[in-house]
């Protein structure tokens, strides 16, 4: 990973890009339907920052992860309360760093294109298009070097379903897995199981609860419906703008809550299954804690600038929320979260789980709602 000097270099490049962007301003303003991002520039920047693709590792792995899926899915389903169901979920795709970048670029384009059409606030600003693209490419390249696994549920935000979309997939970035294994001196098979537990939990969330993806996409679409028209000129206009923004502010809290629950639940299940079934659980858990808590200066800057550091805190709150539900209502309370949109917590309830337990009718640990899964 580059040292702090890279931060100064990229800052200078971004500043220069803002000046260069002025030269193409006239052309961009004449194309109001153009994207707010230069996607090819994002891709080239991400490739350069991600380093060697190491695609040879993908061929070496082959279908080596598929036996792990067959091994772990029953253990994970049991921990999620679905042990009596012959649940099948999770499709693995092993990729290099560029494969990870390409998958995420496709995901971003599926999201940003329709949202640009929904909101005038996302129309391109010529002075920001190039530096924004450079920043996004830098961040994506950094993630391409660091992310070990990712579940892509293939969310879409258009008004109509897109034809020819790929199936949801669990991505394993094999070069990063091998690099982390070498640095941490962990057993490779154990490390792969640990990563798979987290990402397979996301597959369980989306593939066994078909209401979840539309709920999440609906919240994001709501965020994009920003007030349009000229800016406020007086007190009345300012108050009117504030009233129009109120639904978006509420949606922000709901999105925060959903993401905290999704990632917190994945961590929760990963540790539950790992503690029960992995002999080297403590070693793996300690290695991942060290990895999260010791970023170098460039990583720390990117985490802060992108909001990832805040997201990590939210995920920790999500895990605490679920553990409190387990203490207050047992498996039935954990199951209740996944019964529908009305059972998802608000952001306030994530921070104070007793509010969710009270809203759902749990008293002194006794569930007021039967578990949706047969014993």
C-alpha positions in Angstrom: 0.0 0.0 0.0 1.3 3.5 -0.8 2.5 5.7 2.0 1.3 9.2 3.0 3.2 10.8 0.0 0.6 9.3 -2.2 -2.1 11.4 -0.5 -0.3 14.6 -1.5 0.2 13.4 -5.0 -3.4 12.5 -5.5 -4.5 15.7 -3.9 -2.4 17.7 -6.4 -3.8 15.6 -9.2 -7.4 16.2 -8.2 -6.7 20.0 -7.9 -5.2 19.9 -11.4 -8.1 18.0 -12.7 -10.5 20.7 -11.6 -8.7 23.1 -13.8 -8.6 20.7 -16.7 -12.3 20.2 -16.3 -13.0 23.8 -17.1 -11.8 23.2 -20.7 -14.6 20.7 -21.4 -17.3 22.6 -19.5 -19.0 24.0 -22.6 -19.3 20.5 -24.1 -20.7 19.0 -20.9 -23.2 21.7 -20.3 -24.6 21.1 -23.8 -25.2 17.5 -22.8 -27.7 17.7 -19.9 -28.3 13.9 -20.0 -24.6 13.1 -19.6 -23.5 11.2 -16.5 -22.1 13.0 -13.5 -19.1 10.6 -13.7 -16.6 9.7 -16.4 -16.9 6.0 -16.0 -13.9 5.1 -18.1 -11.7 7.5 -16.1 -13.1 5.8 -12.9 -12.1 2.4 -14.3 -8.6 3.4 -15.4 -7.9 5.1 -12.1 -9.2 2.1 -10.1 -7.1 -0.4 -12.1 -4.0 1.7 -11.6 -4.6 2.0 -7.8 -5.5 -1.7 -7.3 -2.2 -3.0 -8.5 -1.5 -6.4 -10.1 -4.7 -8.4 -10.9 -3.1 -11.8 -10.2 -5.7 -13.5 -12.4 -3.6 -16.7 -12.3 -4.8 -17.4 -8.8 -8.4 -17.6 -10.1 -7.5 -20.4 -12.4 -5.6 -22.1 -9.6 -8.6 -22.0 -7.2 -11.2 -23.2 -9.8 -14.3 -24.5 -8.0 -12.5 -24.9 -4.7 -15.0 -22.7 -2.8 -18.0 -24.8 -3.8 -17.4 -27.5 -1.2 -17.2 -24.8 1.5 -20.6 -23.6 0.5 -22.1 -27.1 0.9 -20.3 -27.4 4.2 -21.2 -24.0 5.7 -24.8 -23.4 4.5 -26.4 -26.0 6.8 -24.4 -24.6 9.8 -25.3 -21.1 8.9 -28.9 -21.8 8.3 -29.1 -23.5 11.7 -27.6 -20.5 13.4 -30.2 -18.3 11.6 -33.1 -20.4 12.8 -33.7 -22.1 9.4 -32.1 -25.5 10.2 -35.3 -27.5 9.5 -35.5 -26.1 6.0 -33.4 -27.5 3.2 -32.3 -24.0 2.4 -30.0 -23.5 -0.6 -28.4 -20.1 -1.1 -25.1 -18.5 -2.1 -23.3 -18.7 -5.5 -19.6 -18.1 -5.4 -17.6 -16.3 -8.1 -13.8 -16.1 -7.6 -12.3 -12.9 -9.1 -9.1 -10.9 -9.3 -8.8 -7.3 -8.3 -10.0 -6.1 -11.7 -12.9 -8.4 -11.6 -13.9 -6.9 -8.3 -13.6 -3.4 -9.8 -15.7 -4.3 -12.9 -18.4 -5.9 -10.8 -18.7 -2.8 -8.6 -18.6 -0.4 -11.5 -21.5 -2.3 -13.1 -23.4 -2.1 -9.7 -22.7 1.7 -9.5 -23.9 2.3 -13.0 -27.1 0.3 -12.3 -27.7 2.6 -9.3 -26.5 6.0 -10.4 -28.1 6.1 -13.9 -31.7 5.8 -12.8 -31.1 8.1 -9.8 -29.7 10.8 -12.1 -33.0 10.7 -13.9 -34.9 11.0 -10.7 -33.0 14.0 -9.2 -31.9 17.2 -10.8 -29.3 17.4 -8.0 -27.4 14.6 -9.7 -27.0 16.3 -13.0 -23.4 16.7 -14.1 -21.3 19.6 -12.8 -18.5 20.1 -15.3 -16.1 21.5 -12.7 -16.5 18.4 -10.5 -16.9 15.6 -13.0 -13.2 14.8 -13.4 -12.1 15.2 -9.8 -15.1 13.2 -8.6 -14.3 10.4 -11.1 -10.7 10.4 -9.9 -11.7 10.3 -6.3 -14.2 7.4 -6.9 -11.6 5.5 -8.9 -9.0 6.0 -6.2 -11.5 4.7 -3.5 -12.5 1.8 -5.7 -8.9 0.9 -6.4 -8.2 0.9 -2.6 -11.2 -1.3 -2.0 -10.0 -3.6 -4.8 -6.7 -4.1 -2.9 -8.4 -4.7 0.5 -11.8 -6.3 0.2 -11.7 -10.1 0.7 -15.3 -10.9 -0.1 -18.5 -9.2 -1.1 -22.1 -10.2 -1.8 -23.8 -8.5 -4.7 -27.6 -9.0 -4.6 -27.9 -7.3 -8.0 -30.1 -4.4 -6.9 -31.7 -2.3 -9.7 -33.2 1.2 -9.5 -34.9 1.6 -12.8 -38.7 1.8 -13.2 -38.7 -1.6 -15.1 -36.7 -4.7 -14.5 -33.5 -4.8 -16.6 -33.2 -7.7 -19.0 -30.1 -10.0 -18.9 -29.0 -9.2 -15.4 -26.6 -11.7 -13.8 -27.7 -13.8 -10.8 -26.7 -12.6 -7.3 -23.2 -13.7 -6.5 -20.8 -13.9 -3.6 -17.4 -12.5 -4.8 -14.2 -13.8 -3.4 -11.2 -11.6 -4.2 -8.6 -14.4 -4.2 -5.4 -12.2 -4.5 -6.4 -10.3 -1.3 -7.3 -13.5 0.5 -3.9 -14.9 -0.2 -2.1 -11.7 0.7 -3.9 -11.5 4.0 -3.2 -15.1 4.7 0.5 -14.6 4.1 0.7 -11.5 6.4 -1.4 -13.0 9.2 0.0 -16.6 8.9 -3.5 -18.0 9.1 -4.4 -21.4 7.8 -5.8 -20.8 4.3 -8.8 -23.1 4.6 -9.8 -21.6 7.9 -9.5 -18.1 6.6 -11.7 -19.0 3.6 -14.4 -20.5 5.9 -14.4 -17.3 8.0 -14.8 -15.0 5.0 -17.5 -17.3 3.6 -19.5 -17.2 6.8 -19.9 -13.5 6.6 -20.8 -13.3 2.9 -23.1 -16.3 2.9 -25.1 -14.6 5.7 -25.8 -11.8 3.2 -26.9 -14.4 0.7 -29.3 -15.8 3.4 -30.6 -12.3 4.0 -31.5 -11.5 0.4 -32.2 -14.9 -1.2 -34.4 -16.2 1.5 -36.3 -12.9 2.1 -37.4 -11.6 -1.3 -39.0 -8.5 0.2 -35.6 -7.1 1.4 -34.1 -6.0 -2.0 -37.3 -4.0 -3.0 -37.4 -2.4 0.4 -33.8 -1.3 0.2 -34.0 0.0 -3.4 -37.2 1.9 -2.5 -35.4 3.7 0.3 -32.5 4.7 -1.9 -34.9 5.9 -4.6 -36.7 8.0 -2.0 -33.3 9.6 -1.1 -32.9 10.7 -4.7 -36.2 12.5 -4.9 -34.7 15.9 -3.9 -36.6 19.2 -4.2 -36.1 20.7 -7.6 -36.2 24.2 -8.9 -34.3 27.4 -8.0 -32.7 27.7 -4.5 -34.7 29.5 -1.7 -34.7 33.3 -1.6 -36.4 34.0 1.7 -37.7 32.6 5.0 -40.8 31.1 3.5 -38.9 29.4 0.7 -36.4 28.1 3.1 -39.1 26.6 5.3 -40.8 25.1 2.3 -37.4 23.5 1.2 -37.0 22.1 4.7 -40.5 20.6 4.6 -39.7 19.0 1.2 -36.4 17.5 2.6 -38.0 16.0 5.6 -38.9 12.7 3.9 -35.3 12.4 2.7 -33.9 13.0 6.2 -36.2 10.2 7.5 -35.1 7.9 4.7 -31.4 8.5 5.6 -32.1 7.1 9.1 -34.0 4.1 7.7 -31.1 3.3 5.2 -28.6 3.6 8.1 -30.7 1.2 10.2 -31.0 -1.4 7.4 -27.3 -1.3 6.6 -26.4 -1.6 10.2 -28.7 -4.6 10.6 -27.4 -6.3 7.4 -23.7 -6.0 8.3 -24.2 -6.4 12.1 -26.2 -9.6 11.4 -23.4 -11.0 9.2 -20.8 -10.4 11.9 -23.2 -11.8 14.5 -23.8 -15.1 12.6 -20.1 -15.3 11.5 -19.1 -15.3 15.2 -21.9 -17.6 16.3 -21.0 -20.3 13.8 -17.3 -19.7 14.1 -17.4 -20.1 17.8 -19.3 -23.4 17.6 -17.6 -25.0 14.6 -14.1 -23.5 13.9 -11.3 -24.8 16.1 -9.2 -21.7 15.5 -12.0 -19.2 16.0 -10.1 -17.1 18.5 -7.1 -16.8 16.2 -9.2 -15.8 13.2 -11.3 -13.3 15.2 -8.1 -11.6 16.7 -6.5 -11.4 13.2 -9.6 -9.6 11.8 -9.7 -7.2 14.7 -6.1 -6.3 14.1 -6.8 -5.8 10.4 -9.6 -3.4 11.1 -7.9 -1.4 13.8 -4.5 -0.8 12.2 -5.0 1.0 8.9 -2.0 2.9 7.6 -2.2 6.7 7.1 -3.5 6.5 3.5 -6.1 3.9 4.4 -7.2 6.0 7.4 -7.7 9.1 5.2 -9.7 7.2 2.7 -11.8 5.6 5.4 -12.6 9.0 6.9 -13.2 10.8 3.6 -15.5 8.1 2.2 -17.5 7.6 5.3 -16.4 3.9 5.6 -15.1 4.5 9.1 -18.6 5.7 10.2 -20.1 2.7 8.5 -17.9 0.3 10.5 -19.1 1.9 13.7 -22.7 1.5 12.5 -22.1 -2.2 11.8 -20.7 -2.6 15.3 -23.9 -1.0 16.6 -25.9 -3.5 14.4 -24.2 -6.4 16.0 -24.8 -5.1 19.5 -28.5 -4.6 18.5 -28.9 -8.2 17.5 -27.2 -9.5 20.6 -29.5 -7.5 22.7 -32.5 -9.0 20.8 -31.1 -12.4 21.5 -30.9 -11.6 25.2 -34.3 -10.0 25.3 -36.3 -12.4 23.1 -34.2 -15.3 22.0 -34.3 -16.8 18.5 -37.9 -15.7 18.0 -36.9 -12.0 18.4 -34.0 -12.5 15.9 -36.4 -14.2 13.5 -38.9 -11.4 13.8 -36.5 -8.9 12.2 -36.7 -10.8 8.9 -40.5 -11.1 8.6 -41.0 -7.9 6.7 -40.3 -4.2 6.3 -42.4 -3.3 9.4 -40.1 -5.4 11.6 -36.9 -3.7 10.6 -35.7 -1.3 13.3 -35.4 2.4 13.0 -32.0 4.0 13.5 -33.1 5.0 17.0 -34.1 1.4 17.8 -30.7 0.2 16.5 -29.1 2.4 19.1 -31.6 1.5 21.8 -32.8 -2.1 21.2 -35.2 -2.0 24.1 -37.4 0.3 22.0 -37.6 -2.3 19.3 -38.3 -5.1 21.8 -41.1 -3.0 23.3 -42.6 -2.2 19.9 -42.6 -5.8 19.0 -44.3 -6.8 22.2 -41.5 -8.7 24.0 -41.6 -8.5 27.8 -39.0 -10.1 30.1 -37.7 -12.2 27.2 -41.1 -13.7 26.3 -41.8 -13.5 22.6 -45.1 -12.1 21.5 -44.6 -13.3 18.0 -44.1 -17.0 17.0 -40.9 -17.9 15.2 -41.6 -18.0 11.4 -39.3 -21.1 11.2 -40.5 -24.5 12.3 -38.5 -26.2 15.1 
